[in-house]
Amino acid sequence: MIRHSGLVLTVLLALAVILAPLPFGAVTPWAEAAVRALCFLALAVAALAAESLATLRPVAVPAAVLAAFALFALVQSAPLPEAVVAAVAPGHAALERQAAALSAAEAPPPARAPARLTLAVAASRSAALGWAAAAAALLAAAVAGRERWQRRLLAAAALTGALVQTFFGAREWSARSTSLWGVELHDVATASRLRGTFVNPNHLALYLEMILPVAFAWLWWALRRAQGASSFDRRLFLLAGPVLLWLSVFAGLSLTGSRAGLLAAMGAVTVQGVFAARGGRWWLAPAGAIAALGGLALVTAVGMKEGFKRLQSTAPGDVSLGGRLEEYRAALGLWRRFPLTGSGLGTFREAFPMVQTATLQGSWWHPHCDFLEVLVTAGIVGALLLAVGLVALARQGLRVYLRGFRSEDRAAGLAALGILVSVGIHECLDFGLAMPANALTLAVLLGAATAARLRVPSAQVDRAGHHLTRVDDLQDVEAAR
């Protein structure tokens, strides 16, 4: 088992990326529980496969941040001294006093509930388990991503999952189906948009746009290898795969009709194109824009009624836009009631009625902004933790891109940067990471990408008496072979 634990770990994570979205994005209770159990199982296998604790160093800070969120959720749900709650969360203390006053007239007087930093104990404890599962998946993926053959397998799984979602969704979309796996969906309007195995097309868009940067990074690596190819057939063989995959997944993304998804994907591919121009290859700078235009042209050719048209038709008076702005104002009002520690991780559904206006009808499980939900439910403490984790991931992705041992390792860093940009833009406007399948996919892709090996620091190369540029060029040639 220990001998083959690396292979077992990689296959386990690869299957998770492909299969987790199938049961409605893993949003059902049994599927969510299965995804969490799989994350902890992967971490156990990773403990057998890891060479040493140093293997986890690339993701140590973001994993610690995720674990800190899990611990913070447990602290929020734990009984605390009333003086502590009153000092750090006056809003919670005021609600408890109101509840005590309302129940004072009852006979006999009920036992007073312990003071806590959450409005829903069960929801915060469940959130703690979710954050811990994400940390486990990130650490396990970092162990799997240490070797390039393992990263290749995970990338292949991600691309396969994207194609499965795109082609399955295209079949349902062409039939204008209003059901999924035999279950009738309430929102029949989404039948005109590609949704794959997700209930909400916007959540499929996030899944696809996390995988688009992987295809673009593969294209960047293929372009470098194609420069040294001796024949046109060889160049075509190297470039055809990533180009066709990128265009196919982008077509699926466009047909989801997700405006946030389109903006995020185009922003990510533009940033990747700019990074790809590093090293004097400025002819690669417009590659991102060219790729986006090519994808839009393809979608136009197959019928782009629901894709870019929705983005183009968005106006300041758009009902959806106006509703979201009102939602954001209400959510910020909720945060002002619990500014430091939040209402409790996982409690947005229970807390939002406190500020919900008459025009914002129905039950709101999440705001259309994952960053805003962290601020509302975890307060300033959560916002600071999130900022630390994101900065650490971005810095590590940049390190891998600039100092990756092989060009294939640097492609992993380029993919990580594109994923961060894409998810960062999308999650300002939606809550796709509330889907367990999307959270798992993000953790696996970023964990594997940021764990790629780095080359010898330039200072050591200089002391050895070699010219740095010549050494880098030699490594590029060896990697191309």
Secondary structure, 3 states (H helix, E strand, C coil): CCCCHHHHHHHHHHHHHHHCCCCHHHCCHHHHHHHHHHHHHHHHHHHHHCCCHHHHHHHHHHHHHHHHHHHHHHHHHCCECHHHHHHHCHHHHHHHHHHHHHHCCCCCCCCCCCECCCCCHHHHHHHHHHHHHHHHHHHHHHHHCCCHHHHHHHHHHHHHHHHHHHHHHHHHHHCCCCEECCEECCCHHHHHCCCCCCCCHHHHHHHHHHHHHHHHHHHHHHHHHHHCCCCHHHHHHHHHHHHHHHHHHHHHHHHCCCHHHHHHHHHHHHHHHHHHCCCCCHHHCCHHHHHHHHHHHHHHHHCCCCCHHHHHCCCCCCHHHHHHHHHHHHHHHHHHHCCCCCCCCCCHHHHHHHCCCCCCCCCCCCCCCHHHHHHHHHHHHHHHHHHHHHHHHHHHHHHHHHHECCHHHHHHHHHHHHHHHHHHHHCCCCCHHHCHHHHHHHHHHHHHHHCCCECCCHHHHHHCCCCHHHHHHHHHHHHHC
